[in-house]
Amino acid sequence: MTEKIAVLGAGSWGTALANVLAENGNDVRLWSHKPAQVAEINEKHTNEHYLPAAKLNENLVAYADMGEAIKDVEMVLSVVPTKGVREVGKQLGALLKANNQKVILGHATKGIEPGTYKRVSEMLAEEVAPANRSALAVLSGPSHAEDVIKHDLTTVTIASDDIKAAERFQAAFSTENFRVYTNDDVIGTEMGGALKNIIAIGAGALVALGYGDNAKAALLTRGLAEISRLGLAFGANPLTFIGLSGVGDLIVTGTSANSRNWRAGYQLGQGKSLKQVEEDMGMVIEGVSTTKAAKELAEQRHVEMPITDAIYQVLYEDKDINQAIKDLMKRPAANETN
């Protein structure tokens, strides 16, 4: 079944996902607020700034006008950074209301809103009225845009309270290179996708500091314990965290230089300040703001997250990164399963 789908956000991930959908025979409209980027995608079938050397499917059409992009579509996938979700959601909600249009609304953003601590689906639910969305879904899992665009074998999950909506997205995305599973745990899927970015910052720093495989394994394993504890405090299914949007996403993000969060941590480990890192990256580092949100959420729910606390101290309190590691290793002895 061919779907009419609008993808909002033409960064690396939004473009890669839109390209998968277009290659799978769907009618895909990719929205960007940058006219020059829209022209490049439509005329050259490239998006050089975000996906250098990648050739996009010629059936993928970009739009600078969101109203035109969503016209007559039945599905919308938002792939904008967390800080832009409210603004884009508000614009989308107004357009859908004006059109008397109802869509299945999904997103593929991995973050938590600073201040409110809301997950992305909660933000979208507040900005797009129930009358204009039949369901909410989230796509997450171990997937770098740089690998997806090259047709590397990739598996992700689509989570929704409405299994039929999840299955619509599943069918639209599923190809011989891009395998999609469904899940009904929206909370766990979103929490896993957001919180692993914190651990990825720490993983990059360890590599820059010269630590080996033992240290990386320790960080990822104990990091997953923290992610699970906080997710469970909000009602997530514990099995989600040993799946694609949990341990799967943590592995790929915490071990690869394709991850901007890993690269940010690597630069911190080289001695750069957070300001320098953010200037060098030129793209949103979701893990930075998520670290602050997770620390504050953990304090509210009385959840112990020592690694997150340590990374927060490095990012926001200028704590020496080597001292932060020493302090973590010197914590009182504990039982692993507590």
N, C-alpha and C positions, 0 to 999 in steps of 0.2 A: 504493500500500500504506500503510495507516494504521499508525503505530508507537505503542507505549506508551513514553513517554520521561519521565524525571525530570530536571529541571533544578535543580541545587543552587546556590543563591545568588540572591537577589532584589534585587541592586543594579541600576543602570541597564542594564548589559550583559546580565546574566542575565535580567532581565525582558523586554528587547527581543527576545532570542533565543527565549525561551519563547513570546512573543507571535507571532513568525514561525511557529514550529512549530504553534501552536494554529490560526492562520489557515489553515495548510496542511492542516487536517483531522486532525492527530494528536491522540492522547490524551495531554495534557501535564500533568504535575504539577510545580509550582514550589515548591521548599522554601525556607523562611526560618526563622531561629532567633528571629525577632521576631513574637510572636503578634499584636501590633497591626497590623503590616504585612500579615500573612496575612489578618486580618479585613477590612482595607481592600480588598485585591485581590479577595477573594471577594464582598464586599458592594457595593462601589462600582465595581469593575473599574478601579481607578486605583492608581498608586504615586507619589503626589504628591512625596514627598521626592526621589526619584531621576529621575522623568520627569514634571515638572509639566505639567498640562493634557492629558496623553495618556490616551486611552480604550483599555483593554485588551480583547482578545477575551473574550467572555463564557464561552467554553468552557475558558478557562485557569483551572485550579483550584490554589490555593495550600495548602500544608500546613506546620504547625509541627513535625510529627512526621516525621522522615526515614524511619522505618520504614514509615509509611503511604504516603509519597511514592514510595518505590521498590518497593512491593508489586507483584509480577507484571510489572514493566517489563522490557524487553529491552535498553534503551539508557539510559545515564546520562550527562549532560553537567554537568561541574563548572565553575561560573563564579564562584568565590570569589577574593578577593585572594590573592596569593602567600603572604602570611604565615598565611593560614588553610587552605592546601591540606593540610598534614599532619594537622591536627586533623579536618577534614572527611573526608579520605581514610581516616583511621583508623576514624572512626565508620561510614563507608560500608562499609569492608572487614569490620568486625565484623558488621554487619547482613546483608551478602550471605552471609557464612560461615554465620551462624545460619539463614538461609533456604535454604541449599544452592542459591543463586541465581547464575547466570552472566550477565553483561551485556557489551555493547560499551561501553567506557568512553571518553568523550571529555572534553576540557576546552577552555575558551576564555579562559584566564588568560595574561597576558603578563608574565612575570617570571622571575627566577632566585633560588633560595633563598640567602640570605646564609649565609656560613660553609661550607656544603657545595658551593655553586655548582651545584647540581643544577637541571636543567630540570624543568618541572612534570610532564611525563610520567614522568620518572624518580622523582619524589616519589610520584606516584600508584602507580607500579609497585611501590614498596616498601611501600605501605600497604594495597593491595588484592591479595590473593593471586592467582597465575595461575589457580587453580581457579575463581575467581569473576569472571574477565574473559576474554572471548574475543579481544579486541583493544584497542589503545589508539589514540586519534586526537586530533588537535588542530585546532581551528578558528581561523583567523587571517586578517587582511587589512584593507584600508582601510575601516573601518566604525565610525562614531560611533553610539552607541545613540540619541542624539537625532534622528539622521537616519533610522535604520532604523525607528523607531517611527512616523515620518511617511511611511513608504513611499517614501523617496528610493531611487533606483536604487543598488544595492549589489552588489559582487562580493567574494567571499571564497574561501579555499581550505580544504579538509579534507585534512590529511596523516595518513597511517597506513602502517605496514609491511604492513598487511592491506588490499589495495585493495577487497575486498568490503565490509569494514567502512566504509571511506571512502565507498563508493558508497551504503551504507544511510543514512548521515548526509546525503549529497548529495541523495538523493531526499526525505528528510524535510524538508529546509530549502528546496529549490528552489521559488521562486514567480516570478511575472512581475516582481517588484521586487527579489528577492533571489536572485542567480545564484551557484551554488557550483561550483567546480572541485575536482578531486582532485589529490593529489600524494603521492609516497612518501617525501619528504624531511622526516622529523619534526624532525631536528636543525636544519636550515636554517630551517624554518618557525617553530620556537620561538625560535631565536636572533634572527631578524629581528624578530619580534613584541616580544621583550623589549628588545633593544638600541636600537630606534628611539626608545624613551621617553627615553633619555639625550639624544639629539640634539634631541628636541622641547623639552626644558628649555632648551637653548641657543638654539633658534629663538625661543622666547617672549621670552627675555632680549634678543635682538638687536632685536626690534620695540620693546620698552619703551625701549631705549637710543637709538632713532631711526634705526637702520640701515635701508637700503633693500633692494630686490630682489636686487641683486648679492651682498650679504652673505648673505642667506637662501639663495640658490642655492649659494653657495660652501660654506656650512655643511652643507646637505643632501647635496651631492655628495660632499664629503670625509667626511662622517659615514657615508654609505653605504659608502665604501671601508673605513672602520674596522670596520663591522658585518660586511662580507664577509670581511675578513682574519681576524677572530676566529672567525667561523663556519666558514671553511675549515680552520682549525687543529683543529677538532673533527670534521671529516669531512663537512661540509655540501656539497650540490651548489651550485656557483657560480651556476647558472641560477636557483635559488630567489630570490636576492637582487635579480634584475631582474624579479621577478614580484610578485604581489599581497601576499605576506607580507614582501617586502623593500622595494623602492622604492615600491610602492603604499601600504603602511602608513606608511612614512616621510613621504610627501607629505601624507597626510591628517592625521597627528598633528603634523607639523612646521609646518603652515600654518593651523591652525584653533583658534579660541578654545574650541571644544567639547572639546578635549583638556585634561584636567586637568594633564598634564605641561607642555604649552605655557603654560597659565595660571600654573602654579607658576613657570616660568622668567620669565614676564612680570613677576610680582611681585618676583622676585629682581632683575630689571633695574630695577625702580622703587626699589630700595634696601632692601627688606624682608629680614629675616633668615629663615633656613630655618625656625626655630621659629614665627615669625609666619605664614609662608606655610602651614605645615602646620595651624596653628590656624584660619586663614581658610578653607582648602579644606574641611575637615570630611570629607574622603574620602581614601582611600589614594592616594598619589602613587607609583606603581610605579617610576618612573624614578629616584627618590632612592636606594633600596636597590640597584637594578640598577646604578647608577653605581659603587658600591663593589664589588659583585661582579664587574663587568666589568673594572674596573681591576686587581683582584687576579688574575683569570683571565688577563688579558693579560700580566701580569708573570710568571706561572707558565709560560705558553706562549711567552714572548718575542715577543709581538705588539705592534707599535707602534700606540698609540691616543692621539695627542696631544690631540684634542678631548675625549675621555673623561677624560683626565688633568686637563685644564683645568677641566672641569665638576666633577670630584671635588674639586679644590682650592678651588673656590668654595663647594661644599656642605659640605665636611668640614674645611677648613682656614681658612675665612673669608678667602680671598684676594679682593682687590678685583676685581670682575668686569671692569672696564675694563682693568686691568693684565693679567688673564688673556688678554683678546683681543689686546692689544698683543704679549704674549709669543708667542702662536700665530702672529701675522703676521710676527714677526721670526725664526722658526725658520730654520735653515740651508736654503739652496735645495736642492730635491730633484727627482727624476724622478717624474712623475705616476703612472706605471704600476708603480713599485716598491712 
